[in-house]
Amino acid sequence: MDQDPDSVLLRSGPVIDAPGLLLLISTITVFLLPLFIYFPPVPPSQRDALLETHSPIGVKHTKSKKTTTTSPSKTTIDQLWIYPVKSCKGIQLTSSKVLPYGLEFDRLYTFAQLKFPFPLSTNPSSAEDKLQPQESWEFITQRQFPLLATVTVELFSPDPVKARGKPLYSDASIKDSFLLISFPWQEPGLRGVVSWVAAKLARGRGAVPQKQLVLPVSFPSQDEIESQGYEREEVRIWKDVVSALNMEKDLPRELALYLGVSNRLGLFRVDPGRLREVHRCAPGREEAGYQPMTGFQDAYPLHLLNLSSIRDFSAKITKDENLEQDLDARRFRANIIVDGPEENNPPYDEETWKEVCFKKSDDAEGEKSKPAAATFHVSCRTVRCKMPNVNQDSGFRHSVEPDRSLRKLRDVDEGARLKGCLGMQLTPLFDGEEKLESWVEVGMSVEVGERGGHRYINQ
């Protein structure tokens, strides 16, 4: 029997019903989803590029328990922190080299804004106004711009294993250490939507779009300074004015917008040849064996905090929904945080220390070539500003606490009346003058060599 040509034509095409279409979509999804997860279709970030030849330095922050030492009868170093970019997120370490001006890599950079005299002159060409101070660079901190707390800083060190076999292994950039600066930023419109999706695909559901900036750890050479257009300029750190290298040309414009800085934003690298001398409460050249100095730290090379004191102070503060029940020690930006049982480490005991030594136990693990002890002059109390009001995770600034309680409960230094004090400032001491360096590690025991009183001396 002859068939209808139209019916043959209709039966010759593929027929996919709804269940078949669903099965096809499911099969494609199951096949492609792992590829999107493990190989997201987004361009590599600057962090991805660094990971090709470098490894990040530091450990993930975990909240300390009451005592973390295996010797419960001793007070030990509980945490170590560096802040390569002043007032940005810190990096927690397990060990660090101690140099005359503080922990290695600490406060290498600071942001600053260009301030103008007020009121502005109506006739800047007049002889009188020419004598008036002109615009000047002043460092900025979380006190004015709390979102600095959310600017992440990572330290990347060369990894010979990763770099082996790379065609550019001989390039100097692979042999240097770098800082990676990241901050949240989403462009408006379609570009912002694309960056939002790309962030989720690359780093997970909780990720947000970011801007990134890579900075050298080493001070730039003269050739690099000239080729990049960097300039040596003066910047004010509290009452000190120092000459440093302004690298603002490397800053993305979005950073000032994110932080809320309306003035011109600068990025200064401390000049290792032009550090600030430390006097006041610090030991002199004869006592220390060298002239104490510091870079972009506030006043002294290192800052020590005792978790026993933090717990005691925190328990006396009236909390609200905007302040954590157990005050976060990171609010106080210390380099060395110690802890131990209160019977041997009562609150504020550190305020009686005049000299302290951190010692490694004989059976402690680690490189035997590193010094087994580090000694410090305990120079003075730390007089607190309002920076501890800033939450170090969110950048939210509490309107009054803990600053109000610090001024009320910790007005304990005759040299700093009506100001709150918490923590101690340290100056490194070294054996001999040939090698001015030592080493500190988490787990080192605390041995107080000398005790006495303290009186703060203002700048």
N, C-alpha and C positions, 0 to 999 in steps of 0.2 A: 504494500500500500504506500502510495506517495505521501510524504509528510509536508505539512505546510511550511514553506520557507521561513515565514516570520517566526513560527514557533521554534524552529531549529536555531535561528539567530538569537532568540531570547535565551535559550537554554545553554548556548555556547559560552556566555560570559560568567565570571566568578560570582558566586552567590555567598555573601557573608551576612549572617543574621546577627542579632544583638548579642547573644552569648559568645558567638565566635569573635565579634569585634572586641568584646570585653576581655576575652582570653588573649587576643593579640596585643592589646594595650598593656595588660598585666605582664605578659612575657617580655615586652620591650622595656617596661619599667624595671622589672626585676633584673634584667641584664644591664641596664644603663645606670641604675641607682648606685651600685658599688663603684662604678667608674667615676661618677660625680663626687662620691664621698672621698675616695682615695686619690683621684686626679681631678680636682675641681677645675672647671674651665675659666680660671681667672689668672691674670698675669701675676708673676712672682713679685712679692714685696721686697723692700730693702732688707727686711729681716731674713727672708728666704735666701737672698743673695749672700748675706753674711754667713749663714749656716752652712754654705758650701765649703768654706775654708776656716771658719771660726766656731768656737763653742762659747755659750753664755756662761758667765761666772756668777755664782751665787746660789742660794737655796730658796725654795718656796717658803714664805713666811707661815709659821704655825704658832698659834697662841701658846705661850709658855704655861706649863703647869706650875704648881707652887714650888716644887723643886724638881730639877731635871738632872741633877748630878747623881752618879752612882755612889757617891760618898755623902750620905745625908747629913753628916756632922759638919760639913765644910760649906763655906760660901764660895761659889765659883762664877766664872763668866758664863752667862746664860745665852746672850746674843751679842753679835757684832754687826754693826751697820756702817755703811758708807753712803754718801749722798753726792755723787759726782757732779750733779747740777744742783746748785743751792736751791732749797725750798721745793724741789720736785721729789717724786717718790724715791725712797732709798732702796739699797740692795743689801740683803742680809747675807752674811758670809759665815763660814765656819772657822776661818783664820785670816789674818791680815798682817802685812809688814807694817811696822811702825817707823815713821820717819820724823825728823825734827819738827816738821810742820803738821803732823797728824798721821792718820791712817792713809796708806797708799790709795790713790784715786779719789780721795775725799775732797769735795768742793773744788773741783777743777774749773767749773764754769759757774757763772751767775747771769741771770737776766737783769737788765737795767732799763729804766725809762729816762728819756731826756726831759728834764724839768726846766721850766722857764721861771725867771724871777717874777714875783707878783707884788704890786700891780705892774703890768707891762708899761714900758715907757711910751709916752706920746711923741717924743722927739728923740729917737735913738741916736741921732747924729750929734746931739749936744755934748759939750765937753764933760758936763756933770754926769750924764747918763753913760758915757763911755767908761767912766770909772766904776760904775755899778757892776756887780757880778752878772755874767751872761748865763745862757743856758748851760746846764751841767748834767752829767749822767749820775743817777742814783740807783742803787740796787733795789730790787723788788723782792718781796717774800709773800707768803700766804697771808700775812697780816692784811695786806691791801688787796691781794688777788688770790682768794682761797682755792680757785680751781687749779692752781699750780700743784696741789696735792694729787690731782688726777693725771698729771703728766708723767708717763712712765719712762724710766731710764733703765737700759740694760747695758751691761758691760760684756763685750765680746773679745775673747783672747784667741790668738792664732792657735790652730789645732794641726800639728804636723801630720797626723794620720789622715785627716780630711784633705789637707792640701797636697798630699803626696800624689803625684801623677797629674796634677792640674797643669795645664799649659802655661798658666801665669804664675806658677809657684815662685819663680825668681823675682816677681814684681814686689816692690817694697810694701805695697798696700796689703798684701797677704801676710806679711810678717809683722804688721803693726796691730795694736789693739784699737778698738773703736767703741764709741757709745752710740746706742740707738735710742733716739727720743721719739716717743709716740704720744699722740693725744687724740681724743675723739673728735671727728669732724665729718659732717655729711653735707654735701653740696645740695642746694635747692633744686627742685625739678627732677627731670628724668635722670640726670646724671647722679643725683643723690639716691634715687631708687636703685639704680644699677649698682652703685657702691655698697648699698645696704645688702642687696642680694649676694654680691660677691663676698662680703665679709662673712655672711652666714655659711656660704658654701666652703670658704677657705678655713674658717676657725671655729665653726660650730654655731648652734642656735643662739647662744648668749652674746655673740660677738657684735661689735658695732664698727662702722667705718672709721678709719684712722688716717691721719697724716703722719708721715715718718720723716726723720731727719737723722743722718749719720754724721757724727763728729769724731775727729781724731783724738786719741788720748794723749799722744805726744804733742809737745808744743811745736807749731809749724816752723819750718825753716824760713830763712829770709827770702829765699826764692819763692816759696809757697805763699808767703805773706804778700809779696809784690804781685805775683801772678793772680792771686785771688782778690786782690784789692782790699785786704784787711788793713786796719789802721790802729796804731797805738794811741789810746786816749785815756784820760783820767776818769775814774769812777769812784763814787763815794760809797764806802761800807761803814755804816753808822757815822762816826766822826772822823774816820780815817779816809784819806784820799790817796788812791794808789794808781799807778800806771799799769794798764793791762791791754790785751789785744782784743779789739772790737771785731767780732766775726758776724755782725748782723746781716751781711750779704747772704749768708747761708740760711737765714730764717725764712720759712714760708709765711706769706702774709696772713694766712688763716690763724696763726698762733696768737697774734695780738687780738684778733676778733674773738677767738675762743676765750681767752683770759679776761677780756674786757679792758685791755690797756688802750687808752685813747691817745696817749703820747707816742712818740717814736720809740720802738722797742729795740733794744740792743742785746747782744749776746757777747759776754766778755770771758776770755780765757785768761786764767791767772798766769802771770809771767814768772817762771821759776827763778829768774834772776832778780826779781823785784818784789820779794815777799815783804810783809809787814812785820816789823819787830814787835815782840810782845814784852811789855814791862809790867807796870802796876803790881799785881799779886804774884806774878810768875817769878821763878828764881832768876838771878842775874847770871851774867856770863861766867863769873868765877865759881858760883855754886853749881851751875848746870854743866859747865865745861864747854859751852857754846852759847851763842846768842839765840834764845828762843824766838821763834817766828811762826807766822801763820799765813795762809792764803786768803780764801774767801770765807773762812769760818768767821763767826761773829767776833770773837775776841781772843780765844785760846785754842791751842791745837786740837784738843779732844774734849768730849763731854761724856761724863759717866752718870748712870742712873741706877738706882737700887729698886728692884721690884718690890721689896718689902716696904719701902717708903711709898711707892705708888699705890699698893693695896691699902695701906693705912689712910693715905690722903683720900683715895677714892671712896672709902667707906664713910667719910664724913661729908661728902657732897650730896646735896639734895638733887636727885635725878629727875628728868622728865623724859618724854618720848623722843626727844632729840639728842639725848646723851646716853651712851651705853652704860649699863649697870656696873660693869667692871671697866674702869677707865683704861683705854688703850695706851700702852707705854709709847707707841709710835708717835703719839701727839707731841712728845717732848724731844724728839729728834736726837737721841743720844747715839754715840758711837759704841760705847761699851755698856752693856746692861748686865748687872750681877744679880744673883739671887742665892738664897740659902734659907735654912730653918731659922725662925725668928729667935730661938734661944741663943743662937750664935750670930745672928744678923738682924738685930732689932731695927725697927723703922728709924731712918735718919742717922743711923750709926756712921754712915759715910761722911757726915758733916764734922766728925771728929778726926778724920784721917788727914795727916799732913804728907805722908809718903806711903805708897802702896806698891806691892810687887805681885804680879801674876805669875804663878809657877806651874810648870807642867809636871805631873806625877811621873815617877820613874818608869811605871809600866804603861804610860799613855802611848797610844798609837800615833804615828805621824813621822815626818821626816826627821831623822836624827841630826841632820845638818842645820836645822833651824834652832835658834837660841831657845833654851829651856825656860827663860824667865824674861819678864819685861817690867821695868820699874818706872814709876811716874811720881812727879811732884803734884800733890793735890793742892791746886793753887787758890781756889776760892769757890764759893757757892755760885750756882747758876741763877741769875736774876731773870725771872720769866717775863716775857712780853705776852701779847694776846694770841700768839700763834697756836698754843695748845687748844684754843677754842675750835680749831678746824678738824673735822673728821677726815682722817687720812685715806679713807676709801672713797667717800663721796665728794669731798671738797666742800661739804656743808659747814658753815661757820655758825656756831652757837652764839646767841646774842650776849650771854654773860658768863657762862661756865666753860672751863674751870677757872677762868681768870679771877672772877669775884672771890671764889673760895681761896685761891692762892694768896690774894692780897689780905684776906681776913685771917686765914689759918697759918700762913707761912711767912708772916712778917717777922722774920727771925734774925736778920742780919742788921747790925747797927749801922753799917755802911750803906744800906739800901732800905731805908725806912719807907714804910707804906707800899713796899713792893714784895711780891711773893717770890720765894726761892724754893727750888726743887732741883736736885742734881748737883754735880760738882764738875768744875773745870780742871783739866789735867794738862801737865806739861811733861813730855817724855824726858827721862834721864837715861844716860847711856854709860857703859863701862869704857872709859878711854875716849879719845878724840879721833881715833883713826877711822872707825866705822860707826857712824851715827845711825844705827838702825837696830831694831829688835823685832820681836814677833809675838803676836797674841793669838790665842786659839780658844774656841768654845770649850769649856770643861776645865780650863786652868783654875787652880785654887787661888783665893785671895788671901794675901798675907799683909797685914798692916805693919809697916815698919816704924811709923812715928805717928803720934796723935797730938792734937792741939786745937786751938780755937781759930776762927776765921773772921775777917772783917773785909767786906767788899770795898774796893776802891773804884770809884766812877771814872769813866773816860774823861 
